[in-house]
Amino acid sequence: MDWWTRIRARIVCMTSCLAVGLALGLALILTGCGSRDPAVLKLAVDASFQPAIEALRPDFEASCGCRLEITSGASGLLYSQIRAGESFDLFFSADSARPVLLEKAGLTVPASRQTYARGQLALWVSREISGDKSSGYSTLAAKLAGGDAALTPRQLILLLGRGKHKLVVADPQLAPDGDAAVKMLKKFRLWPRLKSRMLYAGHAGHAQIMLSQGEGDMGLIPYGQALASGSKGQFMRIPFQFHPPIEQQLVILRSTRERTRAIQLLQYLRSQPVQLRLTRLGFMAAGVTSGNPAGHR
């Protein structure tokens, strides 16, 4: 074989090896793209809203092609974690005060603070109490049979004021629903009779666990939490006019690397179909004010 033939053979061999290498590299790139994990949105969510966001999660994840990573707890504790530098993309508070503080501290995306829902309270009573005719609480069960019944001020005062039953609420220093509950008790002058019978939970979810385990006989908890509790007790919605407004606001945090998807979630929650769905999950629509209760269904 002459020298020219040998050179041509080497060129052909090198070209073939290069083509095979490029093909393998392209295959690896395509395989990697196909198995790439979806983007993750990290949410800090007040426990009162956790049942609702869990119900909405599948629909939103399917629409955005992303995954929600939810950390729940009391708004006050989550706020402290954010101020300490813990990484989240959005903060769902059960009040407006803490989102405002984060906004003033320059820790939020400008103009991202929005009301996503308005909270309501419910009176939760154990089945042992509500089924006991001698206690007088059986009237609660009878009224409940009529559907989405709401308490009157007189009924609320009678139900909470009688007996020596322990009353569970979330810590008013950390949980906006607990703060609203305590202020309502003071408004109706029930606090002197009840303050020695109070049991404080870390947050709304903890309050519901305490009630389901029998640690308390009655509870003032978020209506959405009560709806999600199933048949473990009797509960009635408390008209929102009875307690201070629970204006639940969210903010997109400045440190997020998923700003586009965070905005997408904000817009999703504010959309009319989702706001309507939230009214079935125990909340009032974001646009409802004290003079317009029509948002409740």
N, C-alpha and C positions, 0 to 999 in steps of 0.2 A: 504494500500500500504506500503510495507516494505521500509526500508531506502535505500537499493540498487536500487530499482525501481525508488524512488524519485530522486536519484542522476543521474541515466541514463536519466530520463526525462529532468532534467535541462541541462545536457550536450547536448542533442539533440536540445533543445531550443536555447542554446547559439551558437551552430554550425550553425543553420538555420539563426539566426540573423546576424552572421558574414558573411555568404554567401550573404545574401541580401545586407548588407552594402557594401561589395566589389563590387557587381554587379552595385549598384547605383553609387559608386565612379568611376568605369571604364566607365560607361555611361556618366557621367559628363565630364570626361577627354576627351573622344572621341568627345563629342559635342563641347567642347571648341576648340579642334584641327580643327574641321570642319569649325568653324566660325571665326578663327583667321584672323585678318586683314593682307593683304599683306604687305611685306616690302616696305618702302618708301625711294626713293632717292631724296634728296633735291638739286635742281640745281639753281645756280645763273647764269642767262643767259643774255648776252647782248641783248638789244631789237631788234637789227638788225637780230638776229638769231631766235627770238621767233616764227615767222611764220613757219620756217623750223622744229624746234624741236616739235612744235605742230602737224605738218603733220606726223612726224616720230613716235610720241608718241604711237599710238595704236599698231603698229607693235612691237616696243620694249617691251612695257608692257606685251603683250601677250607672247613674247618669254622668258622673265625673270620671269614672275609671280610676278612682283612688280608694284609699282605705282610711277610715277614721280610727284614731287611737284615743280613747276617752279615759280621762282621769277625773273622777268625781269626788266631791267633798263639800265642805261648807265654803261659801264664798269668801269669808274672811281668811280661812286657811289657804285657799288657792291664791288669793291676792298676795299673801305673805310669801308664798313660794315663788310667785312671779317676780316680786320685788327683790327676792334673794337670787334671782338669775336663772331659775329653772326654765327650761325651754318648752314653750308652747306656741302654737300658731294663733289660736283664738282663745279668748276667755269669755265664758258664759256665766255672768254673775246673776244672782237673783235680786239685785238692786241696781240702782244707777250710781250710787255714791262711789263705789270702788272703781268702776270703769272711768268715772270722772277723775279720780285721783291718778290713775295710770295715764290718762290723757294729759293731765297737767304736768306729770313727770316726764313727758316726752317719750313714753314707752309704747305708744300705739301708732298705727297708721293713721294719718290725718283723715278726718271725716268718716272714720269707720265705726264710731260709737253709734249703735242703733238699738232701739227697743225691739226685741224679738218676740216678746209675749208679756202678758200681765198675769200675775199669780193670784190664786184664791186659796182660802183655807177650808178645811173640813174638820168636823168633829167626828172622831173615831171612837167607837165604844165596843168593848168586848162582847161577844155573844152571850156570855154568862150574865152580864148585867142587863143587856137589852132584852133577854128572854125571861128575866125574873119579874113576874107580875107584882110581887110584893114590893119591889124597889121603885116602881113607878116608871122605870126606864122602858117598859114594854111599849109605852106609847110611841117611843122613838121608832121601834120596829114597825109598828102599824102605819106610821106616817111614811116611812121609807117605802112601803109597799106601793105607794102611789107614783113611784118613779123618781125623777130628779127633783125631789122636794128640798126646799131651803128652809133653814131655821128662822124663826122670828126672834127678836131680841128677848122677849119674855121666855120663850122655850129655852134659849141658850142659857139665860140666867138660872132658870130652874134646874136644868140638867147638870150644869157645872157646879151650882151652889149647894146642892144637896149631898148628903152622905160624906164619907171620908175616903173617897176613891183617889188613887194616885193619878196625876195628870202629867202626861209626857209631852214635852215640846223640845225643839232643837235649841241649842245654846243661842240665846238672843245676841250675844256678843259677836258671834261668828256667822250665824245663819239668819238671813233677812226674814224668812218665814217665822222663825222663833221670836224675833224682835216684834214682828207684826202681831203675833199671838199674845205676847205679854202686854203690849200696848192696848190691845183690845180688852183684855181682862181688867186693866186699870180703867179704861173708858167706861166699862159697865160696872165698876166698883166691886169687882169680884176678887181683886188681888189680895185684900186682907184675909179673906177666907181660904184662898188657894195657895198662897206663897209657901206655906209649910208642907203642902202636898205635891209640890212640883218635882218632877224628875227631868233632868236635862240630858239630851242626847247630843252627840257631836255634830250631827247634821240630819236632814230630813230622812235619808235612807236608814240611818241608825235609829231614829225615832220609830220608824215602821218596824224594824227588827225587834226593838224592845217591846213594842205592843204585841207583835205576833208571838213572842216568847212568854208573854204574860207578866212582864216586869212592870207594866202599868195597866190600869183598867180603862183609861180614857186618854185620848190624845188630840192635840190641835196640830194637824199636819197639813202639808200642801194637798189640795184636792186631787191633783194628778197622781201623787203618791198613793192616796187612798184608792183611787180607781185601779191602780196597778196591783193593789194588795190582794185582789180576788175576794174570796169568801171567808177570810179569816176574822172578819168583824163587821159590824154595822157602821155606816158612816153617812153623814149628811153634809151637803155643801153649805158653807157659811157665806151669806151675801157679802160681796166685796165692800159694800158700804160700811160694814161693821168694823173693819180694820183699816189701818193705814194702807195706801196703795203699795202694791208689790210690783214695781216697774222693773222688769227683768231686761237688762241690757248686755250686749256683747261688744267686744272690741277685737280688732285684728292687731296682734302685737307686732311691734316694729321689727323684732328679730326674726320674723317668719321668712322662710325661703320659698314658701308656697303661696305668695300673695294672690296670684290669679285664682287658684282653687279656693283660697279663703274667701275671696270676694264672691266666688260662685256659691259657696255655702251660705253666705250672708243673704244673697239675692234669693236663693232657694227658700230660706226660712221666711223671708218677707213676702214671698209670692202669695197670691190669694188662695190657691188650692191648699197650700201648706198651712196658712193661717186658719183656714176653715178646719183643717184636720186637727190643729192644736186645740181648738175649742172642744173637740171630742175626746181629747186627751187630758182635759181638766184645766185648761188655761183660757184666758180671754185673749182675743186678737190684739195685736200690738196697738191698733188704732183706737181701742176702746178707752173711754174716760169715764169718770164717775157719773157723768150725765148721760151716758150712752151705753147701757148694758146689753145692747142687742148683739154684741159679739159673743155672748154666751149662748150655747146651744144645748 
